[in-house]
Amino acid sequence: MTKVIQVNPDHPEVQAIEQAAAIIGQGGLVAFPTETVYGLGADAMNEPAVRRIFEAKGRPTDNPLIIHISNREMLDLVAADLSDQAEALIDRYWPGPLTLVLKRRTAVASSVSAGLPTVAVRMPGNPIALALIGAAETPIAAPSANRSGRPSPTTAAHVRLDLEGRIAMILDGGATRIGIESTVLDLTGGVPVILRPGWITKEQIAAVVGAIEPAASLAELQRSPGTRYRHYSPRARVLLIEHGATASVEQICKEHLKTATVGFIGHTPLAIDDARFQAMILQAKAADYASKIYSALREMDERGASLIIIEGILDAGEGAAVMDRLRRAASETLRE
């Protein structure tokens, strides 16, 4: 049985943190909140412990993990040969939702990097996460704390639903602040490459380091967690309506109600009176979508929707990260 401990998100209780840190020290698994989503943590320097993450999640072993650290000194344990660009980004955006892909030190458990010579690292902007890493006195490898392929967890209840009995403890710090995963930036080549968009935008990164590029090949994407497989998906089929599509959102929903129980997540209020239709109306802002979309997908599953229709938002700024996640969750996308 998985133990759940409620923790003050601003001032984590020492006893709870010490219990969780002891589990990490013994090679066990602990789920904990970050500012993005809940992570499933293990000692990043302990190979058997890291393998337990893959087992608990059902995660493909060729999908690398992100290492979380609590101070600058800890970074030197896992990464080598940091560039001036890396140092500048660390000064500007850590702690925060920016993951840097760097040259890996050999002391890191090999499974963390899926056999690659690189390692993905970030310093989370969450007091509970930082306290746990500090108390454990080791870098913590932590992908999202959900079953592989499912919507990422933004509450402890989501973690428990997916991983009850598979992990030792969940630190419940309430709902996460941002709600989608970190930006992943590769700094191992000549020009920085965004492997996964996130809450730190390409414009913010470019303001610090100059020119950046999107990932251009599968080989580049392999260096990032969460890019090679379908992710963030509920049990129901998902139809994504891209921003700017000319078809009427209401008409699309009505058409699909002929053959499916429809759940709608979007920002357009719809006048549909049908027992087989349920709607969750969000603000047409990236922040509102990011904080609510994973919970909304899970809730529509619980309500019994066989098809979830999602109305997209503008693919710009923070919206690019939201749309990246929605496209990965979608079974089908309607663009025009």
C-alpha positions in Angstrom: 0.0 0.0 0.0 1.3 3.5 -0.9 1.6 5.9 2.0 0.2 9.4 1.4 1.5 12.3 3.5 0.1 15.8 3.2 2.8 18.5 3.2 2.6 22.3 3.5 3.5 23.4 0.0 5.3 26.6 1.3 6.9 25.3 4.4 7.4 21.5 4.2 7.3 19.6 7.5 10.7 18.2 8.4 9.4 14.9 9.6 7.5 14.2 6.3 10.5 15.2 4.2 12.9 13.0 6.3 10.6 10.0 5.9 10.6 10.5 2.1 14.3 11.0 2.0 14.9 7.8 3.9 12.9 5.9 1.3 15.0 7.5 -1.5 18.2 6.5 0.4 17.0 2.9 0.6 16.5 2.7 -3.1 12.7 3.2 -3.0 10.3 5.4 -5.0 8.6 8.6 -3.8 6.2 10.8 -5.7 6.4 14.5 -5.0 5.1 17.8 -6.4 7.1 20.2 -8.6 5.9 23.4 -10.1 5.1 21.6 -13.3 3.6 18.1 -12.5 4.2 15.5 -9.9 7.4 13.5 -10.3 8.2 9.9 -9.5 11.6 10.1 -7.8 14.5 7.7 -7.1 18.2 8.1 -6.4 19.7 9.1 -9.7 23.1 7.5 -8.8 21.5 4.1 -7.9 21.0 1.9 -10.9 18.5 -0.6 -9.3 16.5 2.3 -7.9 16.2 4.0 -11.3 15.1 0.8 -12.9 12.2 0.6 -10.4 10.9 3.9 -11.9 10.6 2.2 -15.3 8.9 -0.8 -13.8 6.4 1.2 -11.8 5.4 3.4 -14.7 5.6 0.7 -17.4 7.9 3.2 -19.2 10.1 2.1 -22.2 13.7 1.8 -21.1 14.9 3.8 -24.1 13.0 6.9 -22.8 15.5 8.9 -20.7 14.7 10.6 -17.4 15.2 14.1 -16.0 17.5 14.5 -13.0 16.3 17.0 -10.4 18.9 18.8 -8.2 18.6 21.3 -5.3 21.8 23.3 -5.6 24.5 24.2 -8.0 27.1 21.9 -6.4 24.9 18.9 -7.1 24.9 19.7 -10.8 28.6 19.0 -10.9 27.9 15.4 -9.8 25.8 14.6 -12.9 27.0 17.0 -15.7 30.3 18.1 -17.1 31.8 20.8 -19.3 29.1 23.4 -18.8 29.1 26.2 -21.4 28.7 29.9 -20.8 25.2 29.5 -22.3 24.3 26.9 -19.7 25.6 29.1 -16.9 23.6 32.1 -18.2 20.4 30.1 -18.4 20.9 28.6 -15.0 21.4 32.1 -13.5 18.2 33.3 -15.2 15.8 30.4 -15.0 16.8 28.1 -12.1 14.9 27.1 -10.0 12.3 26.8 -12.6 10.7 24.8 -15.5 13.8 24.6 -17.7 15.6 21.3 -18.3 19.1 21.4 -19.8 20.6 18.5 -21.8 24.3 18.4 -20.9 27.3 16.1 -21.1 26.7 13.2 -18.6 29.1 12.2 -15.9 29.7 8.4 -15.6 28.6 8.3 -11.9 25.0 8.8 -13.0 23.0 5.5 -13.2 23.1 4.5 -16.9 19.4 3.9 -17.1 18.7 7.6 -16.4 20.1 8.5 -19.8 18.9 5.4 -21.7 22.5 4.7 -22.7 23.2 8.1 -24.1 26.3 10.3 -23.3 24.0 13.1 -22.3 21.9 13.9 -19.2 18.8 16.0 -18.7 18.9 18.2 -15.6 16.8 20.8 -13.9 16.3 22.5 -10.5 12.6 22.5 -9.7 10.9 25.7 -8.4 8.9 24.0 -5.6 9.8 24.0 -1.9 8.8 20.4 -1.3 10.9 19.1 -4.2 13.9 21.1 -3.2 13.6 20.1 0.5 13.3 16.4 -0.5 16.3 16.5 -2.8 18.3 18.3 -0.1 17.4 15.9 2.6 18.2 12.9 0.4 21.6 14.4 -0.3 21.5 13.0 -3.8 20.3 14.0 -7.3 16.8 12.6 -7.9 15.7 11.1 -11.2 12.0 11.8 -11.7 9.7 11.5 -14.7 6.0 12.3 -14.3 4.4 10.2 -11.6 1.8 8.4 -13.8 1.5 5.2 -15.7 3.3 5.6 -19.0 1.2 7.2 -21.7 -1.5 8.6 -19.3 -2.1 12.3 -18.7 0.5 13.7 -16.4 -0.5 14.0 -12.7 -1.1 17.5 -11.3 -2.5 16.3 -8.0 -1.6 13.6 -5.5 -5.0 11.9 -6.3 -3.9 11.5 -9.9 -0.7 9.8 -8.7 -2.5 7.5 -6.4 -5.0 6.5 -9.1 -2.1 5.4 -11.4 0.5 4.1 -9.0 -1.2 2.9 -5.8 0.7 -0.1 -4.5 3.6 0.4 -7.0 5.5 3.0 -5.0 6.3 3.6 -1.3 5.1 7.1 -0.7 3.4 10.2 -2.1 4.0 13.7 -0.8 0.8 15.6 -1.2 1.5 19.2 -1.7 -1.7 20.1 -3.5 -2.2 21.0 -7.1 0.9 21.9 -9.1 1.3 25.6 -10.1 2.0 25.4 -13.8 0.5 22.0 -14.9 2.6 21.0 -17.9 6.2 19.7 -18.1 9.4 21.7 -18.3 11.0 23.0 -21.5 13.9 20.7 -22.6 16.9 22.5 -24.2 19.8 20.6 -25.7 23.1 22.5 -25.1 25.5 19.7 -26.3 25.8 21.0 -29.9 26.9 24.2 -31.5 23.5 25.9 -31.4 20.9 25.3 -28.6 18.0 23.1 -29.7 14.6 22.9 -28.1 13.7 19.3 -27.8 10.4 19.8 -25.9 8.5 23.1 -25.6 7.5 24.2 -22.1 6.6 27.1 -19.9 10.0 28.8 -20.6 9.4 29.9 -24.2 11.8 30.0 -27.1 11.7 33.8 -27.0 12.8 33.8 -23.3 15.6 31.4 -24.1 16.8 33.3 -27.1 16.9 36.5 -25.1 19.6 34.9 -23.0 21.6 32.8 -25.5 20.8 34.1 -28.9 19.8 31.9 -31.8 18.1 28.6 -31.0 16.7 25.8 -33.2 13.8 23.3 -33.0 14.7 19.6 -33.0 15.3 18.5 -36.6 15.8 14.7 -36.3 14.8 11.7 -34.3 18.4 11.4 -33.1 18.0 14.8 -31.4 14.6 14.0 -29.9 16.0 10.8 -28.4 18.0 13.0 -26.0 14.8 14.3 -24.4 12.3 12.6 -22.1 8.7 12.5 -23.3 9.2 13.0 -27.1 9.4 9.6 -28.7 6.1 7.9 -27.7 2.5 8.9 -27.5 1.9 10.7 -24.2 -0.7 12.5 -22.1 -3.5 10.3 -23.4 -6.8 9.5 -21.6 -8.6 6.2 -22.3 -11.1 7.9 -24.6 -10.3 8.8 -28.1 -9.2 12.5 -28.5 -10.1 14.8 -31.4 -8.1 18.1 -31.3 -9.5 21.1 -33.2 -6.6 23.3 -34.0 -6.9 27.1 -33.4 -8.0 28.7 -36.6 -9.9 25.7 -38.0 -12.9 26.9 -40.0 -15.4 24.3 -39.0 -17.9 25.2 -36.2 -16.9 23.7 -32.9 -20.6 23.2 -32.0 -21.4 21.5 -35.3 -18.4 19.1 -34.8 -19.7 18.1 -31.4 -23.2 17.6 -32.6 -22.1 15.5 -35.5 -20.0 13.2 -33.2 -22.9 12.9 -30.7 -24.7 10.7 -33.3 -22.2 7.9 -32.6 -20.3 8.7 -29.4 -20.6 10.0 -25.8 -18.8 13.3 -26.1 -16.8 15.3 -23.6 -15.8 18.8 -24.7 -12.9 20.8 -23.3 -12.5 24.2 -24.8 -13.1 28.0 -24.5 -16.3 28.3 -26.6 -19.6 28.0 -24.7 -21.9 25.6 -26.5 -25.7 25.4 -26.6 -26.0 21.6 -26.7 -28.7 20.0 -24.6 -28.0 16.3 -24.8 -27.5 13.7 -22.0 -24.5 12.3 -23.9 -22.7 15.6 -24.0 -20.6 17.2 -21.2 -18.5 20.3 -21.4 -15.7 21.9 -19.4 -15.2 25.5 -20.4 -11.7 27.0 -19.9 -10.3 30.5 -20.5 -8.6 30.9 -23.9 -5.3 31.5 -22.2 -2.3 29.2 -22.0 -2.1 29.5 -18.2 -5.6 28.2 -17.7 -5.2 25.4 -20.2 -1.9 24.3 -18.8 -3.1 24.2 -15.2 -6.4 22.3 -16.0 -6.0 20.2 -19.2 -4.6 17.0 -17.6 -7.2 17.1 -14.9 -9.9 17.7 -17.5 -8.8 14.7 -19.6 -8.8 12.5 -16.6 -12.2 13.8 -15.5 -13.8 13.2 -18.9 -12.6 9.6 -18.6 -14.3 9.3 -15.3 -17.5 10.7 -16.7 -17.5 8.0 -19.3 -16.8 10.0 -22.5 -15.9 7.8 -25.4 -14.7 10.8 -27.4 -13.1 13.9 -26.0 -13.1 16.9 -28.3 -10.6 19.6 -27.4 -10.6 23.1 -28.8 -7.0 24.3 -29.2 -5.5 27.7 -28.5 -3.0 29.9 -30.3 0.3 28.1 -30.9 2.6 30.9 -29.6 4.5 31.7 -26.5 3.4 29.5 -23.6 0.6 28.3 -25.9 3.2 26.3 -27.9 3.8 24.0 -25.0 0.1 23.5 -24.4 -0.5 22.6 -28.1 2.5 20.3 -28.1 0.9 18.3 -25.3 -2.5 18.3 -26.9 -1.1 17.1 -30.2 0.6 14.2 -28.5 -2.6 13.3 -26.7 -4.8 13.4 -29.8 -5.9 10.5 -31.8 -7.0 12.8 -34.6 -6.4 16.5 -35.4 -8.7 18.8 -37.4 -6.8 21.8 -38.8 -9.1 23.3 -41.4 
